[in-house]
Amino acid sequence: MNTDDKLKPLRERIDSIDAQILDLLNQRARVAQEVGHVKAETNAPVFRPEREAQVLRKVADRNPGPLASVAVQTIFREIMSCCRALERRVIVAYLGPAGTFSEQAVYKQFGHAVEGLPCASIDEVFRATEAGTADFGVVPVENSSEGAINRTLDLLLQTTLSISGTLSIPIHHSLMSKSGTMNGVTRILAHSQTLAQCQVWLNQNYPNVERQAIFSNGEAARLAAEDQTVAAIASEIAGERYNLGVVKAHVQDDPHNRTRFAIIGRLQPGPSGKDLTSLVLAVPNKAGAVYNMLAPLAQHGVSMTRFESRPARIGTWEYYFYVDVEGHSAEDHVSKALDALKQNAPFFRVLGSYPVTL
Ligand SMILES: O=C(O)C(=O)C[C@]1(C(=O)O)C=C[C@@H](O)C=C1
Protein backbone atom coordinates (compact mmCIF):
# COMPACT_ATOMS: atom_id res chain seq x y z
CA MET A 1 0.00 0.00 0.00
CA ASN A 2 1.36 3.44 -0.84
CA THR A 3 1.21 6.41 1.57
CA ASP A 4 -1.99 7.84 0.05
CA ASP A 5 -3.78 4.51 0.38
CA LYS A 6 -2.75 4.31 4.04
CA LEU A 7 -3.80 7.91 4.73
CA LYS A 8 -7.23 7.66 3.08
CA PRO A 9 -9.06 5.72 5.84
CA LEU A 10 -7.38 7.79 8.55
CA ARG A 11 -8.51 11.01 6.88
CA GLU A 12 -12.01 9.61 6.53
CA ARG A 13 -12.02 9.02 10.30
CA ILE A 14 -10.80 12.60 10.89
CA ASP A 15 -13.57 13.92 8.59
CA SER A 16 -16.22 12.03 10.51
CA ILE A 17 -14.86 13.24 13.89
CA ASP A 18 -14.74 16.82 12.55
CA ALA A 19 -18.42 16.55 11.59
CA GLN A 20 -19.24 15.50 15.17
CA ILE A 21 -17.08 18.30 16.64
CA LEU A 22 -18.84 20.81 14.38
CA ASP A 23 -22.23 19.57 15.46
CA LEU A 24 -21.26 19.73 19.15
CA LEU A 25 -19.76 23.21 18.76
CA ASN A 26 -23.00 24.50 17.30
CA GLN A 27 -25.04 22.78 20.00
CA ARG A 28 -22.85 24.60 22.55
CA ALA A 29 -23.24 27.89 20.68
CA ARG A 30 -27.05 27.56 20.73
CA VAL A 31 -27.01 27.05 24.52
CA ALA A 32 -24.76 30.12 24.85
CA GLN A 33 -27.34 32.06 22.83
CA GLU A 34 -29.99 30.99 25.35
CA VAL A 35 -27.67 32.14 28.16
CA GLY A 36 -27.40 35.43 26.28
CA HIS A 37 -31.21 35.84 26.21
CA VAL A 38 -31.45 35.18 29.96
CA LYS A 39 -28.70 37.73 30.61
CA ALA A 40 -30.31 40.32 28.33
CA GLU A 41 -33.56 40.14 30.37
CA THR A 42 -31.72 41.16 33.54
CA ASN A 43 -28.97 43.21 31.94
CA ALA A 44 -26.43 40.77 33.44
CA PRO A 45 -22.80 40.97 32.28
CA VAL A 46 -21.88 38.92 29.22
CA PHE A 47 -18.24 38.29 30.17
CA ARG A 48 -17.99 36.16 33.32
CA PRO A 49 -14.28 35.58 33.99
CA GLU A 50 -14.94 33.37 37.03
CA ARG A 51 -17.09 31.00 34.93
CA GLU A 52 -14.56 30.98 32.06
CA ALA A 53 -11.75 30.19 34.53
CA GLN A 54 -13.81 27.28 35.93
CA VAL A 55 -14.48 25.91 32.41
CA LEU A 56 -10.76 26.11 31.56
CA ARG A 57 -9.72 24.44 34.84
CA LYS A 58 -12.29 21.69 34.29
CA VAL A 59 -11.09 20.86 30.77
CA ALA A 60 -7.48 20.72 32.00
CA ASP A 61 -8.48 18.44 34.90
CA ARG A 62 -10.50 16.13 32.65
CA ASN A 63 -8.03 16.09 29.78
CA PRO A 64 -6.80 12.51 29.20
CA GLY A 65 -4.30 13.55 26.46
CA PRO A 66 -2.48 13.12 24.16
CA LEU A 67 -3.30 16.82 23.64
CA ALA A 68 -1.47 19.00 26.20
CA SER A 69 -3.73 20.74 28.74
CA VAL A 70 -2.52 24.20 27.65
CA ALA A 71 -3.42 23.31 24.05
CA VAL A 72 -6.91 22.19 25.10
CA GLN A 73 -7.34 25.37 27.14
CA THR A 74 -6.30 27.52 24.17
CA ILE A 75 -8.96 25.80 22.05
CA PHE A 76 -11.67 26.19 24.71
CA ARG A 77 -10.76 29.83 25.30
CA GLU A 78 -11.50 30.49 21.61
CA ILE A 79 -14.70 28.41 21.75
CA MET A 80 -15.93 30.50 24.69
CA SER A 81 -14.81 33.68 22.95
CA CYS A 82 -16.95 32.80 19.89
CA CYS A 83 -19.93 31.75 22.07
CA ARG A 84 -19.62 34.99 24.08
CA ALA A 85 -19.56 36.99 20.83
CA LEU A 86 -22.93 35.44 19.93
CA GLU A 87 -24.29 36.95 23.14
CA ARG A 88 -22.56 40.29 22.56
CA ARG A 89 -19.17 41.31 21.20
CA VAL A 90 -17.10 42.67 24.08
CA ILE A 91 -14.99 45.80 23.37
CA VAL A 92 -11.52 45.84 24.98
CA ALA A 93 -9.26 48.91 25.10
CA TYR A 94 -5.49 48.38 25.13
CA LEU A 95 -2.24 50.26 24.64
CA GLY A 96 -1.99 50.36 20.86
CA PRO A 97 -1.38 50.49 18.04
CA ALA A 98 -2.23 46.98 16.87
CA GLY A 99 0.68 44.55 17.18
CA THR A 100 1.75 45.45 20.73
CA PHE A 101 2.17 42.94 23.54
CA SER A 102 -0.91 44.54 25.11
CA GLU A 103 -2.94 43.38 22.09
CA GLN A 104 -1.54 39.85 22.56
CA ALA A 105 -2.66 40.05 26.21
CA VAL A 106 -6.19 40.99 25.05
CA TYR A 107 -6.42 37.86 22.88
CA LYS A 108 -4.87 35.64 25.52
CA GLN A 109 -7.52 36.70 28.03
CA PHE A 110 -10.61 37.14 25.83
CA GLY A 111 -9.86 34.94 22.80
CA HIS A 112 -9.99 36.44 19.30
CA ALA A 113 -13.75 37.11 19.02
CA VAL A 114 -13.50 40.52 20.70
CA GLU A 115 -13.29 44.02 19.36
CA GLY A 116 -9.93 45.54 20.28
CA LEU A 117 -9.81 49.31 20.78
CA PRO A 118 -6.20 50.53 20.43
CA CYS A 119 -5.45 53.59 22.61
CA ALA A 120 -2.50 56.00 22.47
CA SER A 121 -1.60 55.77 26.18
CA ILE A 122 -2.31 53.90 29.40
CA ASP A 123 -4.29 56.96 30.54
CA GLU A 124 -6.51 56.66 27.49
CA VAL A 125 -7.16 52.96 28.19
CA PHE A 126 -8.46 53.96 31.63
CA ARG A 127 -10.48 56.87 30.18
CA ALA A 128 -12.10 54.76 27.42
CA THR A 129 -13.08 52.09 29.95
CA GLU A 130 -14.34 54.60 32.52
CA ALA A 131 -16.38 56.37 29.84
CA GLY A 132 -17.93 53.06 28.72
CA THR A 133 -16.49 53.31 25.17
CA ALA A 134 -14.86 49.98 26.03
CA ASP A 135 -16.25 47.24 28.32
CA PHE A 136 -12.78 46.42 29.62
CA GLY A 137 -9.22 47.72 29.42
CA VAL A 138 -5.95 45.79 29.43
CA VAL A 139 -3.00 47.61 31.05
CA PRO A 140 0.57 46.48 31.85
CA VAL A 141 1.25 46.28 35.60
CA GLU A 142 4.79 44.98 35.94
CA ASN A 143 7.67 43.59 33.91
CA SER A 144 9.89 40.84 35.30
CA SER A 145 13.10 42.69 34.42
CA GLU A 146 12.06 46.33 34.71
CA GLY A 147 9.63 46.23 37.63
CA ALA A 148 6.37 48.09 38.13
CA ILE A 149 4.68 50.14 35.42
CA ASN A 150 4.30 53.21 37.60
CA ARG A 151 1.72 55.01 35.50
CA THR A 152 -0.65 52.04 35.81
CA LEU A 153 -0.17 51.86 39.59
CA ASP A 154 -0.92 55.60 39.92
CA LEU A 155 -4.03 55.35 37.77
CA LEU A 156 -5.29 52.29 39.69
CA LEU A 157 -5.22 54.45 42.81
CA GLN A 158 -7.58 57.02 41.32
CA THR A 159 -9.91 55.00 39.12
CA THR A 160 -13.45 53.90 39.93
CA LEU A 161 -12.83 50.71 37.90
CA SER A 162 -11.93 47.33 39.41
CA ILE A 163 -9.40 44.70 38.41
CA SER A 164 -11.31 41.73 37.01
CA GLY A 165 -8.31 39.59 36.08
CA THR A 166 -4.57 39.48 35.56
CA LEU A 167 -2.42 37.52 33.15
CA SER A 168 1.22 37.27 32.29
CA ILE A 169 2.76 36.83 28.85
CA PRO A 170 6.35 36.19 27.71
CA ILE A 171 7.94 39.25 26.15
CA HIS A 172 10.29 38.47 23.28
CA HIS A 173 11.67 41.46 21.45
CA SER A 174 13.13 41.45 17.95
CA LEU A 175 15.20 44.05 16.15
CA MET A 176 13.56 44.63 12.77
CA SER A 177 13.79 46.90 9.76
CA LYS A 178 12.27 47.23 6.32
CA SER A 179 15.20 45.48 4.62
CA GLY A 180 15.83 42.99 7.44
CA THR A 181 19.37 44.43 7.79
CA MET A 182 20.97 47.38 9.59
CA ASN A 183 22.33 48.85 6.32
CA GLY A 184 21.54 52.57 6.31
CA VAL A 185 19.87 52.44 9.74
CA THR A 186 20.75 55.45 11.94
CA ARG A 187 18.09 55.18 14.67
CA ILE A 188 16.55 52.37 16.72
CA LEU A 189 13.04 53.11 18.01
CA ALA A 190 11.09 51.38 20.81
CA HIS A 191 9.16 52.09 23.99
CA SER A 192 11.45 53.26 26.83
CA GLN A 193 10.73 50.05 28.80
CA THR A 194 11.75 47.97 25.79
CA LEU A 195 14.98 49.91 25.25
CA ALA A 196 15.74 49.33 28.95
CA GLN A 197 15.02 45.61 28.60
CA CYS A 198 17.47 45.35 25.66
CA GLN A 199 20.17 47.79 26.74
CA VAL A 200 23.00 45.28 27.38
CA TRP A 201 22.46 43.66 23.99
CA LEU A 202 22.27 47.05 22.26
CA ASN A 203 25.42 48.30 24.01
CA GLN A 204 27.28 45.22 22.81
CA ASN A 205 25.95 45.12 19.26
CA TYR A 206 24.94 48.63 18.20
CA PRO A 207 26.63 51.00 20.67
CA ASN A 208 26.82 53.78 18.08
CA VAL A 209 23.31 53.72 16.69
CA GLU A 210 21.06 56.36 18.23
CA ARG A 211 18.20 55.02 20.39
CA GLN A 212 14.94 56.91 20.58
CA ALA A 213 12.11 56.14 23.00
CA ILE A 214 8.58 56.49 21.67
CA PHE A 215 5.17 55.69 23.11
CA SER A 216 4.82 52.14 21.82
CA ASN A 217 6.71 49.34 20.08
CA GLY A 218 3.85 48.94 17.60
CA GLU A 219 4.31 52.56 16.53
CA ALA A 220 8.08 51.96 16.24
CA ALA A 221 7.34 49.07 13.85
CA ARG A 222 4.96 51.22 11.83
CA LEU A 223 7.59 53.98 11.50
CA ALA A 224 10.31 51.48 10.52
CA ALA A 225 8.08 50.33 7.66
CA GLU A 226 7.98 53.92 6.35
CA ASP A 227 11.60 54.90 6.85
CA GLN A 228 14.70 52.91 5.77
CA THR A 229 16.88 54.77 8.29
CA VAL A 230 14.82 53.49 11.21
CA ALA A 231 14.87 50.06 12.89
CA ALA A 232 12.33 49.03 15.52
CA ILE A 233 12.43 46.75 18.53
CA ALA A 234 9.03 45.11 18.88
CA SER A 235 7.26 41.77 18.85
CA GLU A 236 7.56 39.70 15.69
CA ILE A 237 3.76 39.90 15.41
CA ALA A 238 4.12 43.68 15.06
CA GLY A 239 6.91 43.12 12.52
CA GLU A 240 4.70 40.82 10.44
CA ARG A 241 1.87 43.33 10.54
CA TYR A 242 4.12 45.99 9.01
CA ASN A 243 6.06 43.62 6.76
CA LEU A 244 9.41 44.11 8.49
CA GLY A 245 12.39 41.80 8.18
CA VAL A 246 14.02 40.43 11.33
CA VAL A 247 17.60 41.65 11.85
CA LYS A 248 17.90 39.65 15.11
CA ALA A 249 15.28 37.81 17.14
CA HIS A 250 15.16 37.67 20.98
CA VAL A 251 17.29 40.72 21.74
CA GLN A 252 15.90 41.19 25.29
CA ASP A 253 18.59 40.83 27.97
CA ASP A 254 16.51 38.44 30.09
CA PRO A 255 15.34 35.37 28.14
CA HIS A 256 12.57 34.83 30.74
CA ASN A 257 11.27 38.38 30.40
CA ARG A 258 7.49 38.53 31.11
CA THR A 259 4.93 41.27 31.59
CA ARG A 260 1.89 41.02 33.81
CA PHE A 261 -1.27 42.77 32.66
CA ALA A 262 -4.44 43.69 34.54
CA ILE A 263 -7.95 43.62 33.10
CA ILE A 264 -9.85 46.66 34.33
CA GLY A 265 -13.58 47.27 34.13
CA ARG A 266 -16.79 47.85 36.04
CA LEU A 267 -17.35 44.12 36.51
CA GLN A 268 -16.66 42.56 39.92
CA PRO A 269 -16.32 38.81 39.28
CA GLY A 270 -17.76 36.38 41.84
CA PRO A 271 -15.62 33.68 43.51
CA SER A 272 -14.31 30.96 41.18
CA GLY A 273 -12.76 28.71 43.83
CA LYS A 274 -9.22 29.91 43.14
CA ASP A 275 -8.96 33.69 43.25
CA LEU A 276 -6.70 36.60 44.06
CA THR A 277 -7.56 39.95 45.64
CA SER A 278 -5.57 43.10 44.89
CA LEU A 279 -5.56 46.00 47.30
CA VAL A 280 -3.75 49.23 47.89
CA LEU A 281 -3.17 50.80 51.27
CA ALA A 282 -1.08 53.36 53.11
CA VAL A 283 0.21 53.40 56.68
CA PRO A 284 1.49 56.23 58.90
CA ASN A 285 5.24 56.74 58.72
CA LYS A 286 6.30 55.19 62.04
CA ALA A 287 8.34 52.19 63.20
CA GLY A 288 6.61 48.85 62.87
CA ALA A 289 3.69 50.29 60.92
CA VAL A 290 4.08 48.03 57.86
CA TYR A 291 4.52 44.98 60.09
CA ASN A 292 1.38 45.83 62.07
CA MET A 293 -0.52 46.59 58.89
CA LEU A 294 0.08 43.09 57.53
CA ALA A 295 -0.40 41.14 60.79
CA PRO A 296 -4.16 40.50 60.17
CA LEU A 297 -3.32 38.52 57.02
CA ALA A 298 -1.38 35.91 59.03
CA GLN A 299 -4.02 35.95 61.80
CA HIS A 300 -6.74 35.00 59.32
CA GLY A 301 -4.63 32.54 57.30
CA VAL A 302 -4.49 34.67 54.15
CA SER A 303 -1.32 34.32 52.03
CA MET A 304 0.24 37.32 50.38
CA THR A 305 1.52 36.73 46.82
CA ARG A 306 2.76 40.21 45.99
CA PHE A 307 3.88 43.29 47.89
CA GLU A 308 4.99 46.44 46.12
CA SER A 309 5.59 49.90 47.54
CA ARG A 310 5.35 53.07 45.54
CA PRO A 311 6.30 56.58 46.67
CA ALA A 312 3.10 58.62 46.83
CA ARG A 313 3.20 61.40 44.30
CA ILE A 314 -0.49 61.97 44.81
CA GLY A 315 -2.57 62.08 47.96
CA THR A 316 -1.46 62.49 51.57
CA TRP A 317 0.74 59.47 52.18
CA GLU A 318 4.46 58.85 51.73
CA TYR A 319 4.09 55.37 50.33
CA TYR A 320 1.29 53.30 48.91
CA PHE A 321 1.52 49.53 49.23
CA TYR A 322 0.09 47.36 46.47
CA VAL A 323 -0.70 43.96 47.90
CA ASP A 324 -2.11 40.79 46.31
CA VAL A 325 -3.54 38.09 48.55
CA GLU A 326 -4.94 34.64 47.84
CA GLY A 327 -8.71 34.29 47.99
CA HIS A 328 -11.82 36.32 47.10
CA SER A 329 -13.08 39.26 49.16
CA ALA A 330 -16.46 37.46 49.42
CA GLU A 331 -14.84 34.54 51.29
CA ASP A 332 -15.24 34.75 55.03
CA HIS A 333 -11.58 34.55 56.11
CA VAL A 334 -10.49 37.02 53.41
CA SER A 335 -13.26 39.48 54.24
CA LYS A 336 -12.33 39.34 57.97
CA ALA A 337 -8.64 39.92 57.16
CA LEU A 338 -9.55 42.86 54.90
CA ASP A 339 -11.77 44.42 57.57
CA ALA A 340 -8.90 44.21 60.06
CA LEU A 341 -6.42 45.67 57.53
CA LYS A 342 -8.82 48.55 56.96
CA GLN A 343 -8.88 49.33 60.70
CA ASN A 344 -5.07 49.80 60.71
CA ALA A 345 -4.74 51.69 57.46
CA PRO A 346 -5.71 55.32 56.99
CA PHE A 347 -5.94 54.67 53.24
CA PHE A 348 -7.37 51.38 52.02
CA ARG A 349 -8.95 50.25 48.76
CA VAL A 350 -9.77 46.84 47.33
CA LEU A 351 -8.81 47.02 43.65
CA GLY A 352 -10.64 43.79 42.85
CA SER A 353 -11.06 40.05 43.37
CA TYR A 354 -10.66 37.86 40.32
CA PRO A 355 -9.93 34.29 39.21
CA VAL A 356 -6.38 32.97 39.00
CA THR A 357 -5.57 32.13 35.39
CA LEU A 358 -2.50 30.51 33.87
O1 LIG B 1 -21.91 30.86 31.36
C1 LIG B 1 -22.10 31.97 30.87
O2 LIG B 1 -22.43 32.95 31.57
C2 LIG B 1 -21.93 32.17 29.43
O3 LIG B 1 -22.21 33.24 28.96
C3 LIG B 1 -21.31 31.09 28.59
C4 LIG B 1 -19.83 31.29 28.40
C5 LIG B 1 -19.29 30.02 27.67
O4 LIG B 1 -19.17 30.06 26.45
O5 LIG B 1 -19.06 29.02 28.35
C6 LIG B 1 -19.56 32.50 27.59
C7 LIG B 1 -19.26 33.72 28.15
C8 LIG B 1 -19.03 33.90 29.58
O6 LIG B 1 -17.93 34.73 29.81
C9 LIG B 1 -18.88 32.62 30.30
C10 LIG B 1 -19.16 31.42 29.72
The ligand as a MOL file (V3000), in Angstrom:
LIG
                    3D

  0  0  0     0  0            999 V3000
M  V30 BEGIN CTAB
M  V30 COUNTS 16 16 0 0 0
M  V30 BEGIN ATOM
M  V30 1 O -21.9050 30.8580 31.3640 0
M  V30 2 C -22.0960 31.9680 30.8690 0
M  V30 3 O -22.4260 32.9530 31.5680 0
M  V30 4 C -21.9250 32.1660 29.4300 0
M  V30 5 O -22.2130 33.2420 28.9550 0
M  V30 6 C -21.3120 31.0950 28.5860 0
M  V30 7 C -19.8250 31.2890 28.3960 0
M  V30 8 C -19.2870 30.0190 27.6680 0
M  V30 9 O -19.1740 30.0640 26.4480 0
M  V30 10 O -19.0610 29.0210 28.3530 0
M  V30 11 C -19.5630 32.5040 27.5880 0
M  V30 12 C -19.2630 33.7230 28.1480 0
M  V30 13 C -19.0290 33.9010 29.5820 0
M  V30 14 O -17.9330 34.7280 29.8080 0
M  V30 15 C -18.8820 32.6230 30.2970 0
M  V30 16 C -19.1610 31.4240 29.7210 0
M  V30 END ATOM
M  V30 BEGIN BOND
M  V30 1 2 1 2
M  V30 2 1 2 3
M  V30 3 1 2 4
M  V30 4 2 4 5
M  V30 5 1 4 6
M  V30 6 1 6 7
M  V30 7 1 7 8
M  V30 8 1 7 11
M  V30 9 1 7 16
M  V30 10 2 8 9
M  V30 11 1 8 10
M  V30 12 2 11 12
M  V30 13 1 12 13
M  V30 14 1 13 14
M  V30 15 1 13 15
M  V30 16 2 15 16
M  V30 END BOND
M  V30 END CTAB
M  END
